[in-house]
Amino acid sequence: MNLDLLKKGSILDIANVVRALYHRSRIKELPILERKLYDSALKLLIDEISFSLEKTKDDVEELVFSKLKINAK
């Protein structure tokens, strides 16, 4: 299901994949294929946001993880 969402290419779908896999990884370690999917989706999300907001990838990565951590509580 996550792979199908990622293939759609919508930024919201990509964000949903990142969020879902991030929260699952906090519960237990992701299998290798899901970890690769998470890494790919996260990179794509950061690249898209970085490009659209004209911010550095490091700044966007900090922003993404801060939002993920807030929602995890």
mmCIF file of the N, C-alpha and C atoms, coordinates in Angstrom:
data_MODEL
# 
_entry.id   MODEL 
# 
loop_
_atom_site.group_PDB 
_atom_site.id 
_atom_site.type_symbol 
_atom_site.label_atom_id 
_atom_site.label_alt_id 
_atom_site.label_comp_id 
_atom_site.label_asym_id 
_atom_site.label_entity_id 
_atom_site.label_seq_id 
_atom_site.pdbx_PDB_ins_code 
_atom_site.Cartn_x 
_atom_site.Cartn_y 
_atom_site.Cartn_z 
_atom_site.occupancy 
_atom_site.B_iso_or_equiv 
_atom_site.pdbx_formal_charge 
_atom_site.auth_seq_id 
_atom_site.auth_comp_id 
_atom_site.auth_asym_id 
_atom_site.auth_atom_id 
_atom_site.pdbx_PDB_model_num 
ATOM 1   N N  . MET A 1 1  ? 0.829  -1.190 0.000  1.00 0.00 ? 1  MET A N  1 
ATOM 2   C CA . MET A 1 1  ? 0.000  0.000  0.000  1.00 0.00 ? 1  MET A CA 1 
ATOM 3   C C  . MET A 1 1  ? 0.880  1.263  0.000  1.00 0.00 ? 1  MET A C  1 
ATOM 4   N N  . ASN A 1 2  ? 1.919  1.274  0.835  1.00 0.00 ? 2  ASN A N  1 
ATOM 5   C CA . ASN A 1 2  ? 2.803  2.438  0.885  1.00 0.00 ? 2  ASN A CA 1 
ATOM 6   C C  . ASN A 1 2  ? 3.509  2.653  -0.440 1.00 0.00 ? 2  ASN A C  1 
ATOM 7   N N  . LEU A 1 3  ? 3.882  1.575  -1.094 1.00 0.00 ? 3  LEU A N  1 
ATOM 8   C CA . LEU A 1 3  ? 4.552  1.678  -2.387 1.00 0.00 ? 3  LEU A CA 1 
ATOM 9   C C  . LEU A 1 3  ? 3.614  2.286  -3.427 1.00 0.00 ? 3  LEU A C  1 
ATOM 10  N N  . ASP A 1 4  ? 2.344  1.900  -3.390 1.00 0.00 ? 4  ASP A N  1 
ATOM 11  C CA . ASP A 1 4  ? 1.361  2.472  -4.314 1.00 0.00 ? 4  ASP A CA 1 
ATOM 12  C C  . ASP A 1 4  ? 1.201  3.971  -4.082 1.00 0.00 ? 4  ASP A C  1 
ATOM 13  N N  . LEU A 1 5  ? 1.159  4.378  -2.822 1.00 0.00 ? 5  LEU A N  1 
ATOM 14  C CA . LEU A 1 5  ? 1.049  5.808  -2.510 1.00 0.00 ? 5  LEU A CA 1 
ATOM 15  C C  . LEU A 1 5  ? 2.274  6.567  -3.009 1.00 0.00 ? 5  LEU A C  1 
ATOM 16  N N  . LEU A 1 6  ? 3.436  5.970  -2.840 1.00 0.00 ? 6  LEU A N  1 
ATOM 17  C CA . LEU A 1 6  ? 4.676  6.612  -3.276 1.00 0.00 ? 6  LEU A CA 1 
ATOM 18  C C  . LEU A 1 6  ? 4.710  6.761  -4.796 1.00 0.00 ? 6  LEU A C  1 
ATOM 19  N N  . LYS A 1 7  ? 4.188  5.771  -5.492 1.00 0.00 ? 7  LYS A N  1 
ATOM 20  C CA . LYS A 1 7  ? 4.184  5.808  -6.956 1.00 0.00 ? 7  LYS A CA 1 
ATOM 21  C C  . LYS A 1 7  ? 3.270  6.896  -7.506 1.00 0.00 ? 7  LYS A C  1 
ATOM 22  N N  . LYS A 1 8  ? 2.240  7.264  -6.742 1.00 0.00 ? 8  LYS A N  1 
ATOM 23  C CA . LYS A 1 8  ? 1.333  8.327  -7.191 1.00 0.00 ? 8  LYS A CA 1 
ATOM 24  C C  . LYS A 1 8  ? 2.075  9.646  -7.352 1.00 0.00 ? 8  LYS A C  1 
ATOM 25  N N  . GLY A 1 9  ? 3.045  9.884  -6.480 1.00 0.00 ? 9  GLY A N  1 
ATOM 26  C CA . GLY A 1 9  ? 3.872  11.073 -6.606 1.00 0.00 ? 9  GLY A CA 1 
ATOM 27  C C  . GLY A 1 9  ? 3.323  12.320 -5.943 1.00 0.00 ? 9  GLY A C  1 
ATOM 28  N N  . SER A 1 10 ? 2.161  12.244 -5.353 1.00 0.00 ? 10 SER A N  1 
ATOM 29  C CA . SER A 1 10 ? 1.604  13.398 -4.656 1.00 0.00 ? 10 SER A CA 1 
ATOM 30  C C  . SER A 1 10 ? 2.412  13.656 -3.392 1.00 0.00 ? 10 SER A C  1 
ATOM 31  N N  . ILE A 1 11 ? 2.713  14.906 -3.125 1.00 0.00 ? 11 ILE A N  1 
ATOM 32  C CA . ILE A 1 11 ? 3.493  15.255 -1.943 1.00 0.00 ? 11 ILE A CA 1 
ATOM 33  C C  . ILE A 1 11 ? 2.771  14.832 -0.666 1.00 0.00 ? 11 ILE A C  1 
ATOM 34  N N  . LEU A 1 12 ? 1.453  14.894 -0.664 1.00 0.00 ? 12 LEU A N  1 
ATOM 35  C CA . LEU A 1 12 ? 0.694  14.466 0.505  1.00 0.00 ? 12 LEU A CA 1 
ATOM 36  C C  . LEU A 1 12 ? 0.794  12.962 0.706  1.00 0.00 ? 12 LEU A C  1 
ATOM 37  N N  . ASP A 1 13 ? 0.759  12.212 -0.388 1.00 0.00 ? 13 ASP A N  1 
ATOM 38  C CA . ASP A 1 13 ? 0.905  10.764 -0.294 1.00 0.00 ? 13 ASP A CA 1 
ATOM 39  C C  . ASP A 1 13 ? 2.298  10.391 0.208  1.00 0.00 ? 13 ASP A C  1 
ATOM 40  N N  . ILE A 1 14 ? 3.299  11.088 -0.285 1.00 0.00 ? 14 ILE A N  1 
ATOM 41  C CA . ILE A 1 14 ? 4.677  10.840 0.155  1.00 0.00 ? 14 ILE A CA 1 
ATOM 42  C C  . ILE A 1 14 ? 4.804  11.149 1.643  1.00 0.00 ? 14 ILE A C  1 
ATOM 43  N N  . ALA A 1 15 ? 4.226  12.251 2.074  1.00 0.00 ? 15 ALA A N  1 
ATOM 44  C CA . ALA A 1 15 ? 4.268  12.623 3.488  1.00 0.00 ? 15 ALA A CA 1 
ATOM 45  C C  . ALA A 1 15 ? 3.556  11.582 4.350  1.00 0.00 ? 15 ALA A C  1 
ATOM 46  N N  . ASN A 1 16 ? 2.451  11.045 3.865  1.00 0.00 ? 16 ASN A N  1 
ATOM 47  C CA . ASN A 1 16 ? 1.736  10.008 4.607  1.00 0.00 ? 16 ASN A CA 1 
ATOM 48  C C  . ASN A 1 16 ? 2.564  8.740  4.747  1.00 0.00 ? 16 ASN A C  1 
ATOM 49  N N  . VAL A 1 17 ? 3.286  8.374  3.696  1.00 0.00 ? 17 VAL A N  1 
ATOM 50  C CA . VAL A 1 17 ? 4.155  7.201  3.746  1.00 0.00 ? 17 VAL A CA 1 
ATOM 51  C C  . VAL A 1 17 ? 5.260  7.431  4.776  1.00 0.00 ? 17 VAL A C  1 
ATOM 52  N N  . VAL A 1 18 ? 5.883  8.595  4.730  1.00 0.00 ? 18 VAL A N  1 
ATOM 53  C CA . VAL A 1 18 ? 6.950  8.914  5.686  1.00 0.00 ? 18 VAL A CA 1 
ATOM 54  C C  . VAL A 1 18 ? 6.408  8.864  7.106  1.00 0.00 ? 18 VAL A C  1 
ATOM 55  N N  . ARG A 1 19 ? 5.276  9.476  7.329  1.00 0.00 ? 19 ARG A N  1 
ATOM 56  C CA . ARG A 1 19 ? 4.692  9.517  8.674  1.00 0.00 ? 19 ARG A CA 1 
ATOM 57  C C  . ARG A 1 19 ? 4.366  8.115  9.181  1.00 0.00 ? 19 ARG A C  1 
ATOM 58  N N  . ALA A 1 20 ? 3.730  7.313  8.350  1.00 0.00 ? 20 ALA A N  1 
ATOM 59  C CA . ALA A 1 20 ? 3.338  5.959  8.764  1.00 0.00 ? 20 ALA A CA 1 
ATOM 60  C C  . ALA A 1 20 ? 4.561  5.101  9.084  1.00 0.00 ? 20 ALA A C  1 
ATOM 61  N N  . LEU A 1 21 ? 5.557  5.144  8.206  1.00 0.00 ? 21 LEU A N  1 
ATOM 62  C CA . LEU A 1 21 ? 6.740  4.316  8.434  1.00 0.00 ? 21 LEU A CA 1 
ATOM 63  C C  . LEU A 1 21 ? 7.591  4.837  9.589  1.00 0.00 ? 21 LEU A C  1 
ATOM 64  N N  . TYR A 1 22 ? 7.607  6.144  9.772  1.00 0.00 ? 22 TYR A N  1 
ATOM 65  C CA . TYR A 1 22 ? 8.330  6.710  10.914 1.00 0.00 ? 22 TYR A CA 1 
ATOM 66  C C  . TYR A 1 22 ? 7.728  6.202  12.221 1.00 0.00 ? 22 TYR A C  1 
ATOM 67  N N  . HIS A 1 23 ? 6.411  6.268  12.331 1.00 0.00 ? 23 HIS A N  1 
ATOM 68  C CA . HIS A 1 23 ? 5.748  5.839  13.559 1.00 0.00 ? 23 HIS A CA 1 
ATOM 69  C C  . HIS A 1 23 ? 5.917  4.336  13.789 1.00 0.00 ? 23 HIS A C  1 
ATOM 70  N N  . ARG A 1 24 ? 5.875  3.551  12.710 1.00 0.00 ? 24 ARG A N  1 
ATOM 71  C CA . ARG A 1 24 ? 6.100  2.107  12.852 1.00 0.00 ? 24 ARG A CA 1 
ATOM 72  C C  . ARG A 1 24 ? 7.524  1.821  13.279 1.00 0.00 ? 24 ARG A C  1 
ATOM 73  N N  . SER A 1 25 ? 8.485  2.615  12.788 1.00 0.00 ? 25 SER A N  1 
ATOM 74  C CA . SER A 1 25 ? 9.887  2.380  13.147 1.00 0.00 ? 25 SER A CA 1 
ATOM 75  C C  . SER A 1 25 ? 10.150 2.713  14.610 1.00 0.00 ? 25 SER A C  1 
ATOM 76  N N  . ARG A 1 26 ? 9.323  3.549  15.200 1.00 0.00 ? 26 ARG A N  1 
ATOM 77  C CA . ARG A 1 26 ? 9.478  3.890  16.614 1.00 0.00 ? 26 ARG A CA 1 
ATOM 78  C C  . ARG A 1 26 ? 8.988  2.745  17.500 1.00 0.00 ? 26 ARG A C  1 
ATOM 79  N N  . ILE A 1 27 ? 8.101  1.916  16.962 1.00 0.00 ? 27 ILE A N  1 
ATOM 80  C CA . ILE A 1 27 ? 7.575  0.778  17.723 1.00 0.00 ? 27 ILE A CA 1 
ATOM 81  C C  . ILE A 1 27 ? 8.543  -0.403 17.640 1.00 0.00 ? 27 ILE A C  1 
ATOM 82  N N  . LYS A 1 28 ? 8.946  -0.723 16.407 1.00 0.00 ? 28 LYS A N  1 
ATOM 83  C CA . LYS A 1 28 ? 9.929  -1.786 16.212 1.00 0.00 ? 28 LYS A CA 1 
ATOM 84  C C  . LYS A 1 28 ? 10.686 -1.520 14.920 1.00 0.00 ? 28 LYS A C  1 
ATOM 85  N N  . GLU A 1 29 ? 11.839 -2.160 14.794 1.00 0.00 ? 29 GLU A N  1 
ATOM 86  C CA . GLU A 1 29 ? 12.684 -1.933 13.629 1.00 0.00 ? 29 GLU A CA 1 
ATOM 87  C C  . GLU A 1 29 ? 11.971 -2.389 12.356 1.00 0.00 ? 29 GLU A C  1 
ATOM 88  N N  . LEU A 1 30 ? 12.085 -1.563 11.315 1.00 0.00 ? 30 LEU A N  1 
ATOM 89  C CA . LEU A 1 30 ? 11.450 -1.884 10.040 1.00 0.00 ? 30 LEU A CA 1 
ATOM 90  C C  . LEU A 1 30 ? 12.235 -2.967 9.309  1.00 0.00 ? 30 LEU A C  1 
ATOM 91  N N  . PRO A 1 31 ? 11.518 -3.845 8.583  1.00 0.00 ? 31 PRO A N  1 
ATOM 92  C CA . PRO A 1 31 ? 12.215 -4.792 7.713  1.00 0.00 ? 31 PRO A CA 1 
ATOM 93  C C  . PRO A 1 31 ? 13.014 -4.027 6.645  1.00 0.00 ? 31 PRO A C  1 
ATOM 94  N N  . ILE A 1 32 ? 13.968 -4.679 6.043  1.00 0.00 ? 32 ILE A N  1 
ATOM 95  C CA . ILE A 1 32 ? 14.884 -4.020 5.103  1.00 0.00 ? 32 ILE A CA 1 
ATOM 96  C C  . ILE A 1 32 ? 14.143 -3.304 3.973  1.00 0.00 ? 32 ILE A C  1 
ATOM 97  N N  . LEU A 1 33 ? 13.178 -3.963 3.359  1.00 0.00 ? 33 LEU A N  1 
ATOM 98  C CA . LEU A 1 33 ? 12.467 -3.333 2.233  1.00 0.00 ? 33 LEU A CA 1 
ATOM 99  C C  . LEU A 1 33 ? 11.667 -2.111 2.670  1.00 0.00 ? 33 LEU A C  1 
ATOM 100 N N  . GLU A 1 34 ? 11.041 -2.191 3.829  1.00 0.00 ? 34 GLU A N  1 
ATOM 101 C CA . GLU A 1 34 ? 10.302 -1.033 4.324  1.00 0.00 ? 34 GLU A CA 1 
ATOM 102 C C  . GLU A 1 34 ? 11.247 0.090  4.720  1.00 0.00 ? 34 GLU A C  1 
ATOM 103 N N  . ARG A 1 35 ? 12.416 -0.262 5.232  1.00 0.00 ? 35 ARG A N  1 
ATOM 104 C CA . ARG A 1 35 ? 13.411 0.762  5.587  1.00 0.00 ? 35 ARG A CA 1 
ATOM 105 C C  . ARG A 1 35 ? 13.891 1.492  4.333  1.00 0.00 ? 35 ARG A C  1 
ATOM 106 N N  . LYS A 1 36 ? 14.108 0.738  3.258  1.00 0.00 ? 36 LYS A N  1 
ATOM 107 C CA . LYS A 1 36 ? 14.511 1.350  1.991  1.00 0.00 ? 36 LYS A CA 1 
ATOM 108 C C  . LYS A 1 36 ? 13.399 2.247  1.458  1.00 0.00 ? 36 LYS A C  1 
ATOM 109 N N  . LEU A 1 37 ? 12.162 1.799  1.576  1.00 0.00 ? 37 LEU A N  1 
ATOM 110 C CA . LEU A 1 37 ? 11.019 2.602  1.145  1.00 0.00 ? 37 LEU A CA 1 
ATOM 111 C C  . LEU A 1 37 ? 10.930 3.884  1.973  1.00 0.00 ? 37 LEU A C  1 
ATOM 112 N N  . TYR A 1 38 ? 11.100 3.765  3.275  1.00 0.00 ? 38 TYR A N  1 
ATOM 113 C CA . TYR A 1 38 ? 11.083 4.932  4.163  1.00 0.00 ? 38 TYR A CA 1 
ATOM 114 C C  . TYR A 1 38 ? 12.187 5.922  3.786  1.00 0.00 ? 38 TYR A C  1 
ATOM 115 N N  . ASP A 1 39 ? 13.402 5.410  3.595  1.00 0.00 ? 39 ASP A N  1 
ATOM 116 C CA . ASP A 1 39 ? 14.522 6.274  3.231  1.00 0.00 ? 39 ASP A CA 1 
ATOM 117 C C  . ASP A 1 39 ? 14.274 6.995  1.906  1.00 0.00 ? 39 ASP A C  1 
ATOM 118 N N  . SER A 1 40 ? 13.739 6.277  0.924  1.00 0.00 ? 40 SER A N  1 
ATOM 119 C CA . SER A 1 40 ? 13.443 6.878  -0.386 1.00 0.00 ? 40 SER A CA 1 
ATOM 120 C C  . SER A 1 40 ? 12.357 7.934  -0.278 1.00 0.00 ? 40 SER A C  1 
ATOM 121 N N  . ALA A 1 41 ? 11.309 7.612  0.458  1.00 0.00 ? 41 ALA A N  1 
ATOM 122 C CA . ALA A 1 41 ? 10.200 8.552  0.617  1.00 0.00 ? 41 ALA A CA 1 
ATOM 123 C C  . ALA A 1 41 ? 10.655 9.799  1.375  1.00 0.00 ? 41 ALA A C  1 
ATOM 124 N N  . LEU A 1 42 ? 11.459 9.604  2.408  1.00 0.00 ? 42 LEU A N  1 
ATOM 125 C CA . LEU A 1 42 ? 11.959 10.735 3.188  1.00 0.00 ? 42 LEU A CA 1 
ATOM 126 C C  . LEU A 1 42 ? 12.836 11.640 2.334  1.00 0.00 ? 42 LEU A C  1 
ATOM 127 N N  . LYS A 1 43 ? 13.720 11.053 1.554  1.00 0.00 ? 43 LYS A N  1 
ATOM 128 C CA . LYS A 1 43 ? 14.586 11.842 0.679  1.00 0.00 ? 43 LYS A CA 1 
ATOM 129 C C  . LYS A 1 43 ? 13.754 12.622 -0.337 1.00 0.00 ? 43 LYS A C  1 
ATOM 130 N N  . LEU A 1 44 ? 12.777 11.962 -0.930 1.00 0.00 ? 44 LEU A N  1 
ATOM 131 C CA . LEU A 1 44 ? 11.907 12.614 -1.907 1.00 0.00 ? 44 LEU A CA 1 
ATOM 132 C C  . LEU A 1 44 ? 11.127 13.757 -1.264 1.00 0.00 ? 44 LEU A C  1 
ATOM 133 N N  . LEU A 1 45 ? 10.600 13.528 -0.075 1.00 0.00 ? 45 LEU A N  1 
ATOM 134 C CA . LEU A 1 45 ? 9.852  14.568 0.638  1.00 0.00 ? 45 LEU A CA 1 
ATOM 135 C C  . LEU A 1 45 ? 10.741 15.771 0.933  1.00 0.00 ? 45 LEU A C  1 
ATOM 136 N N  . ILE A 1 46 ? 11.927 15.513 1.440  1.00 0.00 ? 46 ILE A N  1 
ATOM 137 C CA . ILE A 1 46 ? 12.848 16.604 1.762  1.00 0.00 ? 46 ILE A CA 1 
ATOM 138 C C  . ILE A 1 46 ? 13.254 17.359 0.503  1.00 0.00 ? 46 ILE A C  1 
ATOM 139 N N  . ASP A 1 47 ? 13.528 16.642 -0.571 1.00 0.00 ? 47 ASP A N  1 
ATOM 140 C CA . ASP A 1 47 ? 13.892 17.303 -1.832 1.00 0.00 ? 47 ASP A CA 1 
ATOM 141 C C  . ASP A 1 47 ? 12.769 18.191 -2.347 1.00 0.00 ? 47 ASP A C  1 
ATOM 142 N N  . GLU A 1 48 ? 11.556 17.686 -2.325 1.00 0.00 ? 48 GLU A N  1 
ATOM 143 C CA . GLU A 1 48 ? 10.406 18.455 -2.829 1.00 0.00 ? 48 GLU A CA 1 
ATOM 144 C C  . GLU A 1 48 ? 10.148 19.704 -2.000 1.00 0.00 ? 48 GLU A C  1 
ATOM 145 N N  . ILE A 1 49 ? 10.170 19.552 -0.695 1.00 0.00 ? 49 ILE A N  1 
ATOM 146 C CA . ILE A 1 49 ? 9.918  20.702 0.179  1.00 0.00 ? 49 ILE A CA 1 
ATOM 147 C C  . ILE A 1 49 ? 11.055 21.715 0.063  1.00 0.00 ? 49 ILE A C  1 
ATOM 148 N N  . SER A 1 50 ? 12.272 21.216 0.019  1.00 0.00 ? 50 SER A N  1 
ATOM 149 C CA . SER A 1 50 ? 13.434 22.088 -0.108 1.00 0.00 ? 50 SER A CA 1 
ATOM 150 C C  . SER A 1 50 ? 13.355 22.922 -1.378 1.00 0.00 ? 50 SER A C  1 
ATOM 151 N N  . PHE A 1 51 ? 12.997 22.278 -2.468 1.00 0.00 ? 51 PHE A N  1 
ATOM 152 C CA . PHE A 1 51 ? 12.887 22.987 -3.747 1.00 0.00 ? 51 PHE A CA 1 
ATOM 153 C C  . PHE A 1 51 ? 11.763 24.016 -3.717 1.00 0.00 ? 51 PHE A C  1 
ATOM 154 N N  . SER A 1 52 ? 10.613 23.620 -3.204 1.00 0.00 ? 52 SER A N  1 
ATOM 155 C CA . SER A 1 52 ? 9.462  24.522 -3.253 1.00 0.00 ? 52 SER A CA 1 
ATOM 156 C C  . SER A 1 52 ? 9.590  25.698 -2.287 1.00 0.00 ? 52 SER A C  1 
ATOM 157 N N  . LEU A 1 53 ? 10.241 25.490 -1.144 1.00 0.00 ? 53 LEU A N  1 
ATOM 158 C CA . LEU A 1 53 ? 10.398 26.579 -0.173 1.00 0.00 ? 53 LEU A CA 1 
ATOM 159 C C  . LEU A 1 53 ? 11.722 27.314 -0.309 1.00 0.00 ? 53 LEU A C  1 
ATOM 160 N N  . GLU A 1 54 ? 12.568 26.833 -1.219 1.00 0.00 ? 54 GLU A N  1 
ATOM 161 C CA . GLU A 1 54 ? 13.891 27.411 -1.435 1.00 0.00 ? 54 GLU A CA 1 
ATOM 162 C C  . GLU A 1 54 ? 14.688 27.471 -0.138 1.00 0.00 ? 54 GLU A C  1 
ATOM 163 N N  . LYS A 1 55 ? 14.690 26.346 0.586  1.00 0.00 ? 55 LYS A N  1 
ATOM 164 C CA . LYS A 1 55 ? 15.452 26.211 1.822  1.00 0.00 ? 55 LYS A CA 1 
ATOM 165 C C  . LYS A 1 55 ? 16.449 25.080 1.649  1.00 0.00 ? 55 LYS A C  1 
ATOM 166 N N  . THR A 1 56 ? 17.440 25.055 2.525  1.00 0.00 ? 56 THR A N  1 
ATOM 167 C CA . THR A 1 56 ? 18.423 23.988 2.443  1.00 0.00 ? 56 THR A CA 1 
ATOM 168 C C  . THR A 1 56 ? 17.793 22.664 2.875  1.00 0.00 ? 56 THR A C  1 
ATOM 169 N N  . LYS A 1 57 ? 18.369 21.588 2.387  1.00 0.00 ? 57 LYS A N  1 
ATOM 170 C CA . LYS A 1 57 ? 17.856 20.264 2.739  1.00 0.00 ? 57 LYS A CA 1 
ATOM 171 C C  . LYS A 1 57 ? 18.011 19.997 4.229  1.00 0.00 ? 57 LYS A C  1 
ATOM 172 N N  . ASP A 1 58 ? 19.082 20.510 4.822  1.00 0.00 ? 58 ASP A N  1 
ATOM 173 C CA . ASP A 1 58 ? 19.281 20.330 6.265  1.00 0.00 ? 58 ASP A CA 1 
ATOM 174 C C  . ASP A 1 58 ? 18.186 21.020 7.075  1.00 0.00 ? 58 ASP A C  1 
ATOM 175 N N  . ASP A 1 59 ? 17.819 22.234 6.657  1.00 0.00 ? 59 ASP A N  1 
ATOM 176 C CA . ASP A 1 59 ? 16.745 22.965 7.346  1.00 0.00 ? 59 ASP A CA 1 
ATOM 177 C C  . ASP A 1 59 ? 15.419 22.219 7.225  1.00 0.00 ? 59 ASP A C  1 
ATOM 178 N N  . VAL A 1 60 ? 15.153 21.723 6.038  1.00 0.00 ? 60 VAL A N  1 
ATOM 179 C CA . VAL A 1 60 ? 13.897 21.006 5.802  1.00 0.00 ? 60 VAL A CA 1 
ATOM 180 C C  . VAL A 1 60 ? 13.883 19.691 6.576  1.00 0.00 ? 60 VAL A C  1 
ATOM 181 N N  . GLU A 1 61 ? 15.023 19.010 6.625  1.00 0.00 ? 61 GLU A N  1 
ATOM 182 C CA . GLU A 1 61 ? 15.094 17.747 7.375  1.00 0.00 ? 61 GLU A CA 1 
ATOM 183 C C  . GLU A 1 61 ? 14.798 17.986 8.848  1.00 0.00 ? 61 GLU A C  1 
ATOM 184 N N  . GLU A 1 62 ? 15.357 19.044 9.407  1.00 0.00 ? 62 GLU A N  1 
ATOM 185 C CA . GLU A 1 62 ? 15.073 19.403 10.806 1.00 0.00 ? 62 GLU A CA 1 
ATOM 186 C C  . GLU A 1 62 ? 13.584 19.676 11.003 1.00 0.00 ? 62 GLU A C  1 
ATOM 187 N N  . LEU A 1 63 ? 12.991 20.396 10.074 1.00 0.00 ? 63 LEU A N  1 
ATOM 188 C CA . LEU A 1 63 ? 11.570 20.713 10.147 1.00 0.00 ? 63 LEU A CA 1 
ATOM 189 C C  . LEU A 1 63 ? 10.714 19.450 10.096 1.00 0.00 ? 63 LEU A C  1 
ATOM 190 N N  . VAL A 1 64 ? 11.024 18.566 9.167  1.00 0.00 ? 64 VAL A N  1 
ATOM 191 C CA . VAL A 1 64 ? 10.253 17.332 9.009  1.00 0.00 ? 64 VAL A CA 1 
ATOM 192 C C  . VAL A 1 64 ? 10.336 16.496 10.282 1.00 0.00 ? 64 VAL A C  1 
ATOM 193 N N  . PHE A 1 65 ? 11.549 16.299 10.803 1.00 0.00 ? 65 PHE A N  1 
ATOM 194 C CA . PHE A 1 65 ? 11.693 15.479 12.000 1.00 0.00 ? 65 PHE A CA 1 
ATOM 195 C C  . PHE A 1 65 ? 11.072 16.129 13.227 1.00 0.00 ? 65 PHE A C  1 
ATOM 196 N N  . SER A 1 66 ? 11.104 17.447 13.303 1.00 0.00 ? 66 SER A N  1 
ATOM 197 C CA . SER A 1 66 ? 10.454 18.107 14.440 1.00 0.00 ? 66 SER A CA 1 
ATOM 198 C C  . SER A 1 66 ? 8.952  17.881 14.399 1.00 0.00 ? 66 SER A C  1 
ATOM 199 N N  . LYS A 1 67 ? 8.371  17.920 13.209 1.00 0.00 ? 67 LYS A N  1 
ATOM 200 C CA . LYS A 1 67 ? 6.932  17.673 13.075 1.00 0.00 ? 67 LYS A CA 1 
ATOM 201 C C  . LYS A 1 67 ? 6.589  16.215 13.359 1.00 0.00 ? 67 LYS A C  1 
ATOM 202 N N  . LEU A 1 68 ? 7.429  15.296 12.902 1.00 0.00 ? 68 LEU A N  1 
ATOM 203 C CA . LEU A 1 68 ? 7.182  13.882 13.166 1.00 0.00 ? 68 LEU A CA 1 
ATOM 204 C C  . LEU A 1 68 ? 7.258  13.578 14.657 1.00 0.00 ? 68 LEU A C  1 
ATOM 205 N N  . LYS A 1 69 ? 8.223  14.180 15.335 1.00 0.00 ? 69 LYS A N  1 
ATOM 206 C CA . LYS A 1 69 ? 8.380  13.925 16.767 1.00 0.00 ? 69 LYS A CA 1 
ATOM 207 C C  . LYS A 1 69 ? 7.235  14.519 17.562 1.00 0.00 ? 69 LYS A C  1 
ATOM 208 N N  . ILE A 1 70 ? 6.758  15.679 17.155 1.00 0.00 ? 70 ILE A N  1 
ATOM 209 C CA . ILE A 1 70 ? 5.605  16.293 17.851 1.00 0.00 ? 70 ILE A CA 1 
ATOM 210 C C  . ILE A 1 70 ? 4.377  15.403 17.723 1.00 0.00 ? 70 ILE A C  1 
ATOM 211 N N  . ASN A 1 71 ? 4.147  14.866 16.531 1.00 0.00 ? 71 ASN A N  1 
ATOM 212 C CA . ASN A 1 71 ? 2.982  14.019 16.304 1.00 0.00 ? 71 ASN A CA 1 
ATOM 213 C C  . ASN A 1 71 ? 3.118  12.648 16.926 1.00 0.00 ? 71 ASN A C  1 
ATOM 214 N N  . ALA A 1 72 ? 4.329  12.244 17.292 1.00 0.00 ? 72 ALA A N  1 
ATOM 215 C CA . ALA A 1 72 ? 4.553  10.925 17.883 1.00 0.00 ? 72 ALA A CA 1 
ATOM 216 C C  . ALA A 1 72 ? 4.197  10.922 19.368 1.00 0.00 ? 72 ALA A C  1 
ATOM 217 N N  . LYS A 1 73 ? 4.114  12.086 19.975 1.00 0.00 ? 73 LYS A N  1 
ATOM 218 C CA . LYS A 1 73 ? 3.843  12.147 21.417 1.00 0.00 ? 73 LYS A CA 1 
ATOM 219 C C  . LYS A 1 73 ? 2.405  11.971 21.747 1.00 0.00 ? 73 LYS A C  1 
# 
